[in-house]
Amino acid sequence: MYYVPDGTKECGYYECKKCGNRFLSLQTMKRIPCPDCEQEIDYEIGPDESLEDVLDTAELLQKIEGTEEVAKMDALLSLAITGGDCNWI
């Protein structure tokens, strides 16, 4: 699979509030760092920001449970990036 390993039974579906990227992660916490934005973190914090707000830009949209559901979601999200074969839909 593209985002998570084969046979994954539970994962989190996240959206980054900074760049808009949507992705799957093995983590299921409420907020995590975006893999794309993590490379470009600016540690200079303004007066109204906390370090957590700067680091954890991706918010959990949905917790995906079940091997088949995880595989379907991974395949759907990977189509947008890879432009792969969509005949299975």
Secondary structure, DSSP 8 states (H G I E B T S, - for coil): --SS-TT--EEEEEEETTT--EEEES---SEE--TTGGGG------TT--HHHHH--EEEEEEEESHHHHHHHHHHHHHHHH----TT-
